Amino acid sequence: CSVQMPSKALVCVLFLIHGRCPLSVKYTGLFTYLLLLSIAGVHTWQIIGDRRLPSVGVLGQVTGRALALVLLPVCLYLGIFYAHLTLLYRSGPHDQIMSSAFQASLEGGLSRITQGQPLEVAYGSQVTLRNVLSKPLPCWLHSHKTNYP
């Protein structure tokens, strides 16, 4: 019984699918990716130590693996964040979990209130505080005598 080796194209496709898809499932994907990197690293180390292979072939293998397993996932990860922040630039219902600076960078929400305001608080500054625990609408506290509508 002889075992047939899979074709190079099939191995590359499986490498790309199994290397990218698990990253979208939080820690399970991270640990799967790290396991894949360690297995590929051990195999690459064995290829580097094999004196029967030509240097150009080894260099191609190492370069291809570095591109497929390191550079491509980083570009994909950053590209998803770029697309997300480019498409979703308006304030929404779940902004409270983000920092105030991030909320202020979104269109609507805090940005309409903080527009033109300095980022640092100095002596004599007008300060507005919001209580997020008040229901159904958040209450606003002010350092001046004018009431908030």
C-alpha positions in Angstrom: 0.0 0.0 0.0 1.6 3.2 -1.1 0.6 6.6 0.3 0.3 9.4 -2.3 1.4 12.9 -1.4 -1.2 15.7 -2.0 -0.5 18.1 -4.8 1.3 21.4 -4.0 -1.8 23.5 -5.0 -4.0 21.5 -2.6 -1.5 21.9 0.3 -1.3 25.7 -0.4 -5.1 26.1 -0.4 -5.5 24.1 2.8 -2.7 26.1 4.4 -4.4 29.4 3.5 -7.9 28.2 4.7 -6.7 26.6 7.9 -4.4 29.5 8.7 -7.0 32.3 8.2 -10.4 31.0 9.1 -9.8 30.1 12.8 -8.6 33.6 13.5 -12.2 34.8 13.5 -13.1 32.6 16.5 -11.3 34.5 19.3 -9.0 32.4 21.5 -9.7 29.1 19.8 -8.5 30.6 16.6 -5.5 32.2 18.2 -4.4 28.9 19.7 -5.1 27.0 16.4 -3.0 29.7 14.6 -0.1 29.3 17.1 -0.2 25.5 16.8 -0.1 25.9 13.0 2.8 28.3 13.3 4.7 25.9 15.6 4.2 22.9 13.3 5.2 25.0 10.3 8.2 26.3 12.2 9.4 22.8 13.1 8.9 21.6 9.5 10.7 24.7 8.1 13.6 24.1 10.5 13.9 20.5 9.1 13.9 21.9 5.6 16.6 24.4 6.4 18.8 21.6 7.8 18.3 19.3 4.8 21.5 19.6 2.8 20.0 17.7 -0.2 17.7 20.6 -1.1 19.0 23.5 -3.1 19.4 26.9 -1.3 17.0 28.6 -3.7 14.3 26.0 -3.0 14.8 26.4 0.8 14.7 30.2 0.5 11.5 30.0 -1.6 9.9 27.7 1.0 10.9 29.9 4.0 9.7 33.1 2.1 6.4 31.5 1.1 5.7 30.3 4.6 6.5 33.7 6.1 4.2 35.4 3.7 1.4 32.9 4.1 1.6 32.5 7.8 2.7 35.9 9.1 2.3 38.7 6.6 -1.0 37.7 5.1 -2.8 37.2 8.5 -1.5 40.6 9.8 -2.7 42.3 6.6 -6.0 40.6 6.8 -6.5 41.5 10.5 -5.5 45.2 9.9 -7.7 45.3 6.7 -10.7 44.1 8.7 -10.2 46.8 11.3 -9.7 49.4 8.5 -12.9 48.4 6.7 -14.8 48.3 10.0 -13.7 51.8 11.1 -14.2 53.2 7.6 -17.7 51.9 7.2 -18.9 52.3 10.8 -18.1 56.0 11.6 -21.4 57.0 13.2 -22.4 56.7 16.8 -24.6 53.7 17.7 -26.4 52.2 20.7 -23.4 50.3 22.1 -20.9 53.1 22.1 -20.8 53.2 26.0 -18.3 50.3 26.1 -15.8 52.3 24.2 -13.5 55.1 25.6 -14.8 58.7 25.6 -12.1 59.6 23.1 -13.3 57.0 20.7 -16.9 58.0 21.2 -16.0 61.6 20.5 -14.4 60.6 17.2 -17.6 59.1 15.9 -20.2 61.2 14.0 -23.1 62.0 16.2 -23.3 61.1 19.9 -20.5 62.6 22.0 -18.9 64.3 18.9 -21.8 66.8 18.6 -21.4 67.7 22.3 -17.6 67.9 22.5 -17.0 69.5 19.1 -14.6 72.4 19.5 -13.9 71.6 23.1 -10.3 71.3 24.4 -9.0 67.8 25.2 -7.3 68.8 28.5 -9.0 70.2 31.6 -7.4 73.3 33.0 -8.3 75.6 35.9 -11.5 77.4 35.1 -12.6 74.9 32.5 -16.3 74.1 32.0 -16.8 70.4 32.8 -19.7 68.2 31.8 -20.2 64.8 33.5 -22.6 62.2 32.5 -24.1 59.5 34.7 -24.5 56.4 32.6 -26.5 54.5 35.2 -29.6 56.7 35.1 -32.5 55.2 33.2 -34.1 55.6 30.7 -31.9 58.5 29.5 -28.5 59.4 30.9 -28.4 62.5 33.1 -25.9 65.4 32.6 -24.2 67.3 35.4 -22.6 70.7 34.7 -20.1 73.1 36.3 -22.3 76.1 35.5 -25.7 77.3 36.6 -27.5 76.7 33.3 -29.7 73.6 33.2 -29.3 71.0 30.5 -32.6 70.7 28.5 
